[in-house]
Amino acid sequence: MHVSLENFFNDISPELLETADDMLQNGQLVSLTKTEEDWYCGEVAEGSQEYQVGFKISPEGFISNLRCDCPD
């Protein structure tokens, strides 16, 4: 997946955006850290489970390499 930050809300499914918004509103984003140039890693909690997330934001403003060990 290669999504521009400018078009992020248009390019991501409404279901994924709703889930992400719910998790942010409920304080489920445990951490988000810039680990190296352009790479970010974080942790989200759902119930007693914690999941690792990661993504890259290029200097041109594109999100790519989106990863999550969350169940589908």
C-alpha positions in Angstrom: 0.0 0.0 0.0 1.3 3.4 -1.0 -1.0 6.3 0.2 -0.3 10.0 0.1 -0.8 11.9 3.3 -2.7 14.5 1.3 -5.3 11.9 0.2 -5.1 9.6 3.3 -8.7 10.0 4.3 -9.9 9.4 0.7 -7.7 6.4 0.1 -8.3 4.4 3.3 -11.4 2.4 3.8 -14.1 4.0 6.0 -14.1 0.8 8.2 -10.4 1.1 8.9 -10.7 4.9 9.6 -13.6 4.2 12.0 -11.6 1.5 13.8 -8.5 3.8 14.1 -10.6 6.7 15.3 -12.3 4.5 17.9 -9.0 3.2 19.1 -7.6 6.8 19.4 -10.7 8.1 21.2 -10.6 5.2 23.6 -6.9 5.6 24.5 -5.8 2.4 22.9 -2.8 3.8 21.2 -0.2 2.8 23.7 2.8 4.3 22.0 4.1 5.7 18.7 7.8 6.3 18.1 9.9 7.4 15.2 12.4 4.6 15.2 14.6 5.7 12.3 14.4 8.1 9.4 10.9 7.8 7.9 9.9 4.8 10.0 7.4 4.7 12.8 6.5 1.9 15.2 3.7 1.8 17.7 1.6 -0.4 19.9 -2.2 -0.5 20.2 -4.2 -2.3 22.8 -7.5 -4.1 22.3 -8.8 -5.7 25.4 -5.9 -7.6 27.0 -4.1 -7.9 23.7 -1.4 -5.5 22.5 -0.5 -5.3 18.8 2.6 -3.9 17.0 2.1 -1.5 14.2 4.6 0.1 11.8 4.7 2.2 8.8 7.0 4.5 6.7 6.3 8.1 5.7 8.5 9.2 2.8 9.9 12.7 2.5 7.4 13.2 -0.3 4.5 12.5 2.1 3.5 8.9 1.2 2.6 6.2 3.7 3.9 2.8 2.8 4.9 -0.5 4.4 2.0 -0.5 6.7 2.2 -3.4 9.1 0.2 -4.7 12.0 0.2 -8.0 13.8 -3.5 -7.5 14.6 -5.9 -10.3 13.7 -7.8 -9.8 10.4 
